[in-house]
Each structure stands twice: as structure tokens, then as C-alpha cells.
Amino acid sequence: MKITQAILPVAGLGTRFLPWTKAVPKELLPLGNRPIIAHIVDECIEAGIRDICFVISHGKEAILQYFQDDPRLEAALKKRGKTDALRRLPHYKNVRFHVVYQEEQLGDGHAILQAMGWITSPHVAVLFGDDLFVGAASGIQQLLAASEKVKDRECALVAVENIPREDTRHYGVIDPDGAVDRRLKKVKGLVEKPDPAKAPSTLGIVGRYIIPRSIFAALPRVRAGKDGEIRLIDALIAQLKTVPIYALECAGTRIDTGTPEGYAKAVKLLGGIGVS
Ligand code: UTP
């Protein structure tokens, strides 16, 4: 499967990271020599995806600013002879960034829906702004490789992690059907945040997806959950009869950088500010 477009929903409230997220988008926290979101954009670029749409909320414009050239800053640095500083400025040549707004935080599915008019390809990658994969090929690269093993053309692929049973309440959990290989499984059902006793497996969905365009047609019909949020997983459930889903247990360590504990773990693995 060839994927050229990716949606990065980064409009969330970031409640688990308050009070910092009052002022600073958590996606801009530093990890080594780059903010978290740059790790995710670089994951797209390494996978050959150069058409990127951020779904942001008002006040999170600094996310786009990081990726744009700043001629005034460059001129000021040049004038002062600060060549080292100039060299540190990132340049994202041949990458097209696009921004859409989510006016109200009504869930990840609702966020992705805002990008619908921008999609021009049959499949699109979705990368959540706080999940990072460390120590192996990137999550999206692993999903792309898995897509080559799947015969259905009109299908969705989701990354999953084998989670402790007591944590199923925090994840969408798959009900696996046949196995394509040790890590790749066909999915016969999905349950959002099941009780541990009722969970069909311990394979929880994490923040990397490849979805066909048809999922966007289902999203507006998805009913909000008890928490008022519209989720991508519910659109996948609604389309399961016509759009087969495959789940890949990704190799490597997945870190949820959306909590202070997860972020601290990521800093340990990837370095603090200025350390690449
Ligand atoms: P999370 O569930 O981690 O939500 O969203 P959050 O708002 O970022 O953080 P908490 O739970 O309040 O602490 C998963 C991804 O979906 C995006 C988030 O920005 C994150 O990348 N998202 C979530 C949206 O873009 N809009 C939403 O309404 C909800």
C-alpha cells in the first residue's frame, strides 16, 4: 500500500498534563533535540509521507509555527553572525503542511473528520500526537509493511499493544479472528474500553492507523459515547462488515507521552532537551 497523506490530530485538551497544557501544547514538549510532534512528523517523512494535515484547536498554532521557515529570525541570526544557531533551525523542504481547526474537543473521531475535505488519496495514515514508538521501525512503517501481507485492498490497519488485562478500561480492545502471521491478525470485533473481565483480548489499540476514505463517510453517523466524544474506533466498528480491519502488534516500545509519567519515560529513552 502506498500512503502519501497523514492526519495528525493534536487538538485535544491535554487534561492529563495540566497545568502545563494551559499555556504550552504538550506536543511541543522537548524530547532530545526536537519537540514530540517533530518525532511524529519525522516518522511520516521516513515512511515517505509528505502531505501532512494537523488538526489543531485555537491556541495551538505554535505547532505549525515550529515547522515553518522564519525569514525574520533567520535574517536576525545572520546579521549577528550566529551560524551555529542558524544551523539548528529545522527546514521541512518538500513537505506540505496543512491545518484544520477542531472548534470543540468532541473526540479523536470528530477531530479527524475535520480533515475530510483535504483527503485526496484512497487511504490515509492517522498518527495520534502523543504516542511514540521507540527501538524498532516506526509504528507507521510497520503498518505499511503489514499492509503488503493483506489481500483486501479496502481495509483498515490498526497498531495494537499487548496490555495488562487490568488496563483494558483505557483502550479500544480487539477481538482477534484469524492470524495472518505471529503479529498480524484479522479483527472480528472491537470493544471500546471494556471491563477487564469482559475484554475479548488484551490487545489494545494505540495511536497509529491506516484508514480507507470510506471511514470518513461513517464518522458523521457515529454516536457520541457516554463522555460526549466521537471516536475513530466507533467508525471502524460501524464499517467492520464492509471494511475489514487488521491489527498489528508493533515491535518496539510504545510510550504515551500524554502523561507526566509517560513523558518522563520518553525523556529517559530519548534524551532531555538538546540531547539527540
Ligand atoms: P487523548 O485521548 O490523549 O486526549 O487524545 P488529549 O486531549 O490529548 O489528552 P487528555 O486525555 O485530555 O489528557 C488522543 C489524540 O487525539 C487528539 C489528541 O490531541 C491526541 O493526539 N484529540 C483528542 C483531538 O485532536 N481532539 C479531541 O477532541 C480529542
Boltz pocket constraint, residues with backbone or C-beta under 6 A from the ligand:
constraints:
  - pocket:
      binder: B
      contacts: [[A, 9], [A, 10], [A, 11], [A, 12], [A, 13], [A, 14], [A, 15], [A, 16], [A, 17], [A, 55], [A, 102], [A, 104], [A, 105], [A, 106], [A, 107], [A, 108], [A, 110], [A, 111], [A, 127], [A, 128], [A, 129], [A, 130], [A, 258]]
      max_distance: 6.0
